[in-house]
Amino acid sequence: MHDSRRDFLKKAGVAAGGATVLGASTASAATFQLGEVVHTTTDLNVRDGAGTDYTVIDTVPAAMRGTVKDGPAYADGYEWWYVEFDDDRYDGTATGWCAKGDGWLSSGKEWTSKFCRYDAVHATDYVNIRDSPSTSGTDIGTTEPGDWGTVLAGPEQNDGYTWWKVEFYDDENGWVAQNWLEEGMLYGCNSAWDTDSNQWELAKVVMSEASVGNTTERRAVGYTVLNRMERNGTTEVSDEWDAYAHNQDPTDEIYDLAGAILTCSEPDPSCGATHFYSPRSMPKEGDDTTGCACGGGLEWTPGLDERNYCPSWSETMCRSYVVDARQAYYKFYRSWGDGAI
């Protein structure tokens, strides 16, 4: 697949059609890093090669995020990057070469709009879900405060509102005005979870998995446990221990953080993430992968000098983009749907 093609390009130094492709060492001085998160700022053609003569295999809309897999290449007056966009996880069409252009492809998860596609969102009030992005659209349902879902399309501007198409957890799928949407999932904190035993057990998970993490990373790791508890209908942190390391006793700081997470005194920065992995801890290219869940293949991660393996589940889940989380240390994902995991 593309990994072998990347290896060929790096050795040859050129792409078919005369596009010059820089090696990894030279690319470090380019616009993006391999593995960097990027987003589109306009509708952008995705081609099967680096150049305007190559076939357009898809057109991704503005507000779509993705990951840089290869590049840069230079052809026809443009800087080209090979990007796997988030919707490639669902329809299999949006991975290919894109022209950076005049900011058409930009670094980071942020966009000038409030959300990007595949963000987790929740409703802040009772609000109509419509079959089109307009106040004249047919009312097909009504949210309740806290109802959560995933952004599928938007933004659209009509009737004085910004509209987003959301697939809600109960399978309602329609357009909602932005005024009543906020980022993230609000499962709510279950008072039954706030026990001394859960605080100690959650603190052990955070200490074992994120002792090297910053505050945001530690909170996000802790919330993956609560998000799993909600999804699985469990009440004890230890019920989820099989998915986590929990062999280190916590510091006072991390013990207090666990208490804040259990009482929702600290918000969930992960947008409902249920899974994470640490690229720096995964086997690297050429390492023995015996016994490792490395079915996702190799990837480039900013902050690492060599490609790391990733788990197979990372290829199908929604990526949760956590601001201030270092990609080399933690990548967060959200299991699709609302069933037990």
HUTA-V942929 format. One record per backbone hydrogen bond with DSSP energy under -0.5 kcal/mol. CO is the residue of the C=O (numbers start at 1). NH is the residue of the N-H. If there is no record, write none. Layout:
# HUTA-V942929
<<CO;NH> <CO;NH>>
This chain:
# HUTA-V942929
<<1;5> <2;6> <3;7> <4;8> <5;9> <6;10> <7;11> <8;12> <9;13> <13;21> <15;18> <19;15> <20;74> <23;27> <24;28> <26;29> <27;30> <33;36> <36;68> <37;108> <38;66> <39;106> <40;63> <44;60> <46;57> <46;58> <47;97> <49;51> <51;54> <55;48> <55;57> <58;46> <60;44> <61;64> <63;117> <64;40> <65;86> <66;38> <67;84> <68;35> <70;82> <72;22> <73;80> <74;20> <75;78> <78;75> <78;80> <79;100> <80;72> <80;73> <81;83> <81;98> <82;69> <82;70> <83;85> <83;96> <84;67> <85;88> <86;89> <87;90> <87;91> <87;92> <88;92> <93;95> <94;85> <96;83> <97;47> <98;81> <100;104> <100;105> <101;103> <104;41> <104;42> <106;39> <116;119> <119;151> <120;184> <121;149> <122;182> <123;146> <125;127> <127;143> <128;130> <129;140> <129;141> <130;175> <132;134> <134;137> <138;131> <138;140> <141;129> <144;147> <147;123> <148;169> <149;121> <150;167> <151;118> <153;165> <156;158> <156;163> <158;161> <161;158> <161;163> <162;178> <163;155> <163;156> <164;166> <164;176> <165;152> <165;153> <166;168> <166;174> <167;150> <168;171> <172;168> <174;166> <175;130> <176;164> <177;180> <178;181> <180;124> <182;122> <185;187> <188;190> <189;191> <190;193> <190;194> <191;194> <193;195> <195;199> <196;200> <197;201> <198;202> <199;203> <200;204> <201;205> <202;206> <203;207> <204;208> <205;209> <206;210> <207;211> <210;213> <214;218> <215;219> <216;220> <217;221> <218;222> <219;223> <220;224> <221;225> <222;225> <222;226> <223;227> <224;228> <225;229> <226;230> <227;231> <228;232> <229;233> <229;234> <236;239> <237;240> <238;241> <240;243> <241;244> <251;255> <252;256> <253;257> <254;258> <255;259> <256;260> <257;261> <258;262> <259;263> <260;265> <260;266> <261;264> <267;269> <268;271> <275;333> <277;279> <277;331> <278;281> <278;282> <279;282> <283;309> <284;287> <289;292> <292;294> <294;297> <297;310> <299;308> <301;304> <307;285> <308;299> <310;296> <311;314> <312;315> <313;316> <313;317> <318;334> <319;321> <320;322> <320;332> <321;323> <322;325> <326;329> <326;330> <327;279> <328;280> <331;277> <332;320> <333;274> <333;275> <334;318>>
